Amino acid sequence: MTWKKEGKTFWIVYEDTDELNKDFPLNSGNVLSSNKTVWKLETMEGTSNVAQTKASFCSKSDIKGVVPTKMMKSQVLMFAKNMFSAAFVL
């Protein structure tokens, strides 16, 4: 994870790392996927003395393999559920 503050904007970036490859080596038959996720948080003027933040989210995943449609749909639904849960926690 990397973060950076630019004025009233805060960036959070999650991307691939190879730091754990030694502890968790890739086994024969496994596929190593790739992912990058970016959150952009911007301070907004609050109403009635309530601070507000505008959150923008973008994610790109490459599973680098063939996945059955039914399984992919369930993964997309879980991903969306996690994204909305995280957005309300921020």
N, C-alpha and C positions, 0 to 999 in steps of 0.2 A: 504494500500500500504506500502511496505517495500522496502528500497533500501540499497545497500552496495557497497562500492568502494574497489576493491582489485587491487592495482597497477594501471595498465592502463585498467582494466576491471570494468565496472559498471553494477550492477544487479538491476533490478526492478521487484518486485514480487507483484502481486495482488491476494488476496485470500479471502475466505469467512470470514465474521465477524458476531458476534451476538450482536454488539453494538446498532443496530437499532431495535432489536426485540421488545423492550418495546414501541417504538414510532410507529412501523408498525407491529402489531401482525398478525400472520398467521391466516387467516379466514378459516372456514370450506369449503372444496372443492378446496382450493388452494394447490399448490405443491411448496415446497421450493427447488429450484435447487442449485447446487454447481458448483463452477468454480475456477480454479487456472490458472493464466497466468504469464509467466516469459519472460522478455526481458533481453538479455545479450548484452551489448554494449562494443565493444573493439576498442581502438585507433589503427589506422593503419598509416603507414608512408604515408604522402601525396605526390602527384605528382604536380610539378609546384607550390609549396607553397600553395596547397589547402589541408586543413585538411580533413581526411576521417575517417569514423567510420563503422565498421562491426557490423551489427545488426542481432542477432539470436532471434527467437521468438518461443515459445511453449505454447500451451493452452490446457487445459483439462476441459470439461464441462460434468456434469451429470444432465440432466433435470428431472430425477427421475419420469418419467411419460411416457405415450404413446402419441406420437405426430404424426399426419398424415404426410406421406412422402412429400407431396407438401409443407406443412408449414415448415418442417425441411430444405428442399432444399432452401427455400427463406431465412431462418435464416442463413444458411451457407454462402450464397452469400453476405448477409449484413455484416456478421462477417468478411469475406475476404476483402470486400471493406473497412471497417473500419481499418483493420490491415494494408493494403497497404497505406491508407491515413496517418495513424500514422507513418509508416516507413519513408515516405517522409518528414514529418514534423520534425522528429528527426534530 
